[in-house]
Amino acid sequence: MRGDGKASGLALLGIVLAACSLAAVSCTREGQSRALLPEGYGSWQRTTAVKLDYLIPGHESSARTIFMNPEGFLFQKDGDSAEFPAGTIIVKEIRPLGTVTADMPAPMLTAMVKAPDDARARGGWLWIVKDTASGSETVFASDFCYRCHANANEAHPYADLNLSGASRDFVFFVPGFDTPAIDPLDQAALGQAPEPAVLPSGDGY
C-alpha cells in the first residue's frame, strides 16, 4: 500500500467532524431530520471505472467508489468544461485500504448535492459526510470540502490533470474525462509526463 506513515482519510475526516461538533457553528447535523442521501444510491451508475486507491489530499490512504444519480449524467459539456444540473447527487464510498473489500459496507460516505438555492451551499453544492453505522449525515457549513474541490476547476493532479484548467463544477471525476495516470503525489513523475498515461480500467473501487 502506498503512503505508509500518513494519516488515513477516515482519520482526517473524523478529526474535522469532531472539530465541527466542538465548534457548534461550522457544521449542521441533518441526519436527525430529512435524509439527503437515498438508500438506493448503490444502484446508480459509477462516474469512473478507474481504481481509486491512491493517495489524494482529504482522503489520504483510502479507497473511493463514486456513484452519481441519473440527473447528474445530464450534465452540460462544453469542450473540457462541465456544468451539473440542480438535483445532482454524487456519493463517494470511503473505505480504508487493506482492511475491507468493495463488497463490504462502506463505513463512511462523502457526498455532493447540487442545491444552489440552499443557504448552506458552497459553490452551489452541499458537502455531506454520512456515518453509515449511525445513519447520521453532516452538512459542512465550513469551506473544508469546497476549497479542496475547487482544484477540480483548474489544472490539478488528481484526475486527468485537466491540463486546460477548464471549469468542471467542482467535480474531479467527470464521466468521459477521467484518464488519471500516476500517483498524484509522485511529483517527479508529474514533471516528466507531458501527457497523462491511462491506467487500466478497474471496478471503480
C-alpha positions in Angstrom: 0.0 0.0 0.0 1.3 3.4 -0.9 1.5 6.2 1.7 2.7 4.2 4.8 3.0 6.6 7.8 0.4 9.0 6.5 -2.9 9.6 8.3 -5.8 7.8 6.7 -8.6 9.9 5.1 -11.1 8.4 7.5 -9.0 9.7 10.4 -8.6 13.1 8.8 -12.4 13.4 8.2 -13.1 12.1 11.7 -10.9 14.9 13.2 -12.6 17.5 11.1 -16.0 16.3 12.1 -15.0 16.3 15.8 -13.8 19.9 15.4 -17.1 20.8 13.8 -19.1 19.3 16.7 -17.0 21.2 19.2 -17.3 24.5 17.4 -21.1 24.0 17.1 -21.1 26.6 14.3 -19.2 25.1 11.4 -21.3 22.1 10.6 -25.0 21.3 10.7 -26.5 17.9 11.5 -29.1 16.8 9.0 -29.4 13.1 9.8 -31.9 13.9 12.6 -34.4 15.5 10.1 -34.5 14.9 6.4 -32.0 12.5 4.8 -30.2 13.9 1.8 -28.7 10.7 0.6 -31.1 8.0 -0.6 -30.5 4.4 0.5 -30.6 3.1 -3.1 -27.6 5.1 -4.4 -25.6 1.8 -4.9 -27.8 1.1 -8.0 -26.6 4.3 -9.7 -24.0 4.4 -12.4 -20.4 5.0 -11.3 -18.7 8.1 -12.5 -15.4 6.3 -13.2 -14.2 2.8 -13.8 -10.7 3.7 -12.6 -9.4 2.1 -9.5 -9.3 4.9 -6.9 -6.9 3.5 -4.4 -4.1 6.1 -4.5 -3.4 9.0 -2.1 -5.1 12.3 -2.5 -5.4 15.2 -0.1 -8.5 15.0 2.1 -8.9 11.2 1.7 -5.3 10.1 2.0 -4.9 6.3 2.1 -8.5 5.3 1.4 -10.3 3.6 -1.4 -13.2 5.5 -3.1 -16.1 4.3 -5.1 -18.2 7.1 -6.7 -21.8 6.9 -7.8 -24.0 9.6 -9.4 -27.8 9.8 -9.8 -29.3 9.8 -13.3 -29.9 13.6 -13.1 -26.2 14.1 -12.8 -25.5 12.3 -16.1 -27.5 15.0 -17.8 -24.6 17.5 -17.2 -23.7 20.0 -19.8 -20.4 19.6 -21.5 -18.6 22.3 -23.5 -15.2 21.2 -24.6 -13.3 20.4 -21.4 -15.8 22.2 -19.2 -18.8 20.7 -17.4 -21.8 22.0 -15.5 -24.1 19.8 -13.5 -27.9 20.4 -13.1 -29.5 21.2 -9.8 -30.6 17.9 -8.1 -27.4 16.1 -9.0 -26.2 13.8 -6.2 -22.7 12.3 -6.2 -22.0 9.7 -3.4 -18.5 8.5 -2.7 -18.0 5.4 -0.6 -14.9 5.6 1.6 -13.1 2.5 2.8 -9.7 2.2 4.5 -7.2 0.5 2.3 -6.2 -3.1 3.1 -8.9 -3.8 5.7 -12.1 -4.2 3.7 -13.1 -5.0 0.2 -15.6 -3.4 -2.2 -18.3 -5.8 -1.4 -18.4 -4.9 2.3 -20.4 -2.0 3.6 -18.6 1.4 3.5 -18.1 2.9 6.9 -18.3 6.4 5.6 -19.9 8.2 2.7 -19.0 11.7 1.4 -21.3 13.3 -1.0 -22.1 16.4 -3.1 -25.7 17.5 -3.7 -26.2 20.3 -6.2 -28.5 22.7 -4.5 -27.6 26.3 -5.4 -30.6 27.7 -3.7 -29.8 26.2 -0.3 -28.3 28.7 2.1 -25.7 26.1 3.2 -24.4 25.5 -0.3 -20.7 26.3 -1.1 -20.1 26.8 -4.8 -23.7 25.6 -5.5 -23.2 22.3 -3.7 -24.0 20.9 -0.3 -21.0 18.9 1.1 -22.0 16.0 3.2 -20.5 13.2 5.3 -22.6 10.3 6.4 -21.7 7.7 9.1 -23.3 4.6 7.7 -23.4 2.8 11.1 -25.5 5.5 12.8 -27.1 7.0 9.6 -26.1 10.4 10.8 -25.5 13.0 8.0 -23.4 16.1 8.5 -23.6 19.1 6.1 -20.4 21.1 6.1 -21.0 24.8 6.6 -17.3 25.4 6.5 -15.2 25.6 3.4 -13.2 22.4 4.1 -14.6 20.3 1.1 -15.4 23.2 -1.1 -11.8 24.6 -1.1 -10.4 21.1 -1.9 -12.8 20.5 -4.8 -12.1 24.0 -6.2 -9.0 22.3 -7.6 -11.2 20.4 -10.0 -11.8 23.7 -11.8 -8.1 24.2 -12.7 -5.1 22.2 -13.7 -4.6 19.6 -10.9 -3.0 16.2 -10.3 -6.0 14.2 -9.0 -7.9 13.0 -12.1 -6.9 13.5 -15.7 -4.8 16.6 -14.8 -7.3 18.9 -16.5 -4.4 20.5 -18.4 -6.6 23.2 -19.9 -7.7 24.4 -16.4 -11.4 24.2 -17.6 -14.2 24.8 -15.1 -15.7 21.4 -14.0 -18.2 22.5 -11.4 -16.0 21.2 -8.5 -16.2 17.6 -9.8 -12.9 15.7 -10.2 -14.2 12.7 -12.0 -16.5 13.9 -14.8 -17.7 10.9 -16.8 -15.7 10.8 -20.1 -12.9 13.0 -18.8 -11.2 10.5 -16.3 -7.9 9.2 -17.5 -5.8 9.5 -14.3 -2.3 8.4 -14.9 0.0 8.3 -12.0 0.2 8.5 -8.2 -0.9 12.2 -7.8 1.7 12.6 -5.1 4.5 11.4 -7.4 5.7 14.9 -8.2 8.8 13.7 -10.1 6.6 11.7 -12.4 4.3 14.6 -12.9 7.2 16.7 -14.0 8.3 14.1 -16.5 5.0 13.3 -18.1 3.9 15.6 -20.9 0.7 13.7 -21.4 -1.2 11.6 -18.7 -0.9 7.9 -19.2 -4.0 5.8 -18.9 -4.5 3.4 -16.0 -6.2 0.1 -16.7 -9.9 0.4 -16.0 -11.0 -1.4 -12.8 -14.3 -1.7 -11.0 -14.1 1.8 -9.6 -13.0 0.8 -6.1 
